[in-house]
Amino acid sequence: MTGRVIDDDMFGVCRRLKSIDDGYFVFLNYKTGKFEVHNKKDAHTLCLVLPYDRLDERTVRRVLYTRAERVAQITERMERDNARIEARRIRAAVDGAVAACAGGGAL
């Protein structure tokens, strides 16, 4: 992997991540141009790839949000959101079929 570990930054994000978990470190991947958060305590160190082009408060919030302790909450929210999207998709399909039948069109 080509890149470098970021030890310090203007907003103290690296320091703040270490206060959350002392195993966290930030890596700038030169190949992708993305910042990555790793944890040296894990065999597979990559925790998440950040969608931001700089380190700031959003990084700290994203790390706190995606921590393993929250996996049940995150999964529940994803399932709830997916169910809502699926229900909306089904309603649209049914409404389209009803409209086609009412208008004399073929399905």
Contacts in CASP RR format, 6 or more apart in sequence:
PFRMAT RR
TARGET T0000
AUTHOR 0000-0000-0000
METHOD contacts of the structure
MODEL  1
MTGRVIDDDMFGVCRRLKSIDDGYFVFLNYKTGKFEVHNKKDAHTLCLVL
PYDRLDERTVRRVLYTRAERVAQITERMERDNARIEARRIRAAVDGAVAA
CAGGGAL
1 27 0 8 1.000
1 29 0 8 1.000
1 31 0 8 1.000
2 29 0 8 1.000
2 30 0 8 1.000
2 31 0 8 1.000
3 27 0 8 1.000
3 28 0 8 1.000
3 29 0 8 1.000
3 30 0 8 1.000
3 31 0 8 1.000
4 27 0 8 1.000
4 28 0 8 1.000
4 30 0 8 1.000
5 25 0 8 1.000
5 26 0 8 1.000
5 27 0 8 1.000
5 28 0 8 1.000
6 14 0 8 1.000
6 25 0 8 1.000
6 26 0 8 1.000
6 27 0 8 1.000
6 28 0 8 1.000
6 35 0 8 1.000
6 55 0 8 1.000
7 14 0 8 1.000
7 25 0 8 1.000
8 14 0 8 1.000
8 15 0 8 1.000
9 26 0 8 1.000
9 55 0 8 1.000
10 55 0 8 1.000
11 55 0 8 1.000
11 56 0 8 1.000
11 57 0 8 1.000
12 55 0 8 1.000
13 26 0 8 1.000
13 55 0 8 1.000
13 56 0 8 1.000
13 57 0 8 1.000
13 59 0 8 1.000
13 60 0 8 1.000
14 25 0 8 1.000
14 26 0 8 1.000
14 55 0 8 1.000
16 60 0 8 1.000
17 24 0 8 1.000
17 25 0 8 1.000
17 26 0 8 1.000
17 37 0 8 1.000
17 59 0 8 1.000
17 60 0 8 1.000
17 63 0 8 1.000
18 24 0 8 1.000
18 25 0 8 1.000
20 60 0 8 1.000
20 63 0 8 1.000
20 64 0 8 1.000
20 67 0 8 1.000
21 39 0 8 1.000
21 41 0 8 1.000
23 39 0 8 1.000
23 40 0 8 1.000
23 41 0 8 1.000
24 37 0 8 1.000
24 38 0 8 1.000
24 39 0 8 1.000
24 47 0 8 1.000
24 63 0 8 1.000
25 37 0 8 1.000
25 38 0 8 1.000
25 39 0 8 1.000
25 40 0 8 1.000
26 35 0 8 1.000
26 36 0 8 1.000
26 37 0 8 1.000
26 38 0 8 1.000
26 55 0 8 1.000
26 59 0 8 1.000
27 35 0 8 1.000
27 36 0 8 1.000
27 37 0 8 1.000
27 38 0 8 1.000
28 34 0 8 1.000
28 35 0 8 1.000
28 36 0 8 1.000
29 35 0 8 1.000
29 36 0 8 1.000
29 49 0 8 1.000
32 49 0 8 1.000
34 49 0 8 1.000
34 50 0 8 1.000
34 51 0 8 1.000
35 49 0 8 1.000
35 50 0 8 1.000
35 52 0 8 1.000
35 55 0 8 1.000
35 59 0 8 1.000
36 46 0 8 1.000
36 47 0 8 1.000
36 48 0 8 1.000
36 49 0 8 1.000
36 50 0 8 1.000
37 46 0 8 1.000
37 47 0 8 1.000
37 48 0 8 1.000
37 50 0 8 1.000
37 59 0 8 1.000
37 63 0 8 1.000
38 45 0 8 1.000
38 46 0 8 1.000
38 47 0 8 1.000
39 45 0 8 1.000
39 47 0 8 1.000
47 63 0 8 1.000
47 66 0 8 1.000
48 62 0 8 1.000
48 63 0 8 1.000
48 66 0 8 1.000
50 59 0 8 1.000
50 62 0 8 1.000
52 58 0 8 1.000
52 59 0 8 1.000
65 74 0 8 1.000
66 74 0 8 1.000
97 107 0 8 1.000
100 106 0 8 1.000
100 107 0 8 1.000
101 107 0 8 1.000
END
